[in-house]
Amino acid sequence: MSEISSKEILQILPHRYPMLLVDRVIECDMKQRIVGIKNLTIAEPCFQGHFPGDPVFPGVLQLEAIAQVGGILANKAFGGEGRIAYFLAVDRARFRRIVRPGDQLRIEVEFQRARLGMSKMSGKVYVGDELACEADIMFGYGDT
């Protein structure tokens, strides 16, 4: 299992602040499984409006974090560093816990299958030992 630094993540993913939702990767077997970390602070732009006086990290951004960590795995496995992957589907998404500023997200993603330029993965977001979010995602690469 290898780690991937924030500098390496910037070489793999096209995302940039404020949409880069992975700070570092703490485990990656380069084929089947990856674990990423996202540290949330009150400075995250989404907390300004979601919700004033009661900041909550949006579920859709948790799904995006799963997709980005999965994108790192797919790019490492298939050599697609820097290519843009687009969401095709989100299935069985469930939100189990509210995520707030100060939480550290541990994003665990497992590769399911790849076919015809599409990848399917399952992901879970944890805060400590508590499951916050889980979903199956599918994405494909754009032409550029």
Secondary structure, DSSP 4 states (H G I P E B T S, - for coil): ---B-HHHHHHH----TTS----EEEEE-SSSEEEEEEE--TTSGGGGTS-TTS----HHHHHHHHHHHHHHHHHHHHT-TT--EEEEEEEEEEE-S---TT-EEEEEEEEEEEETTEEEEEEEEEETTEEEEEEEEEEEE---
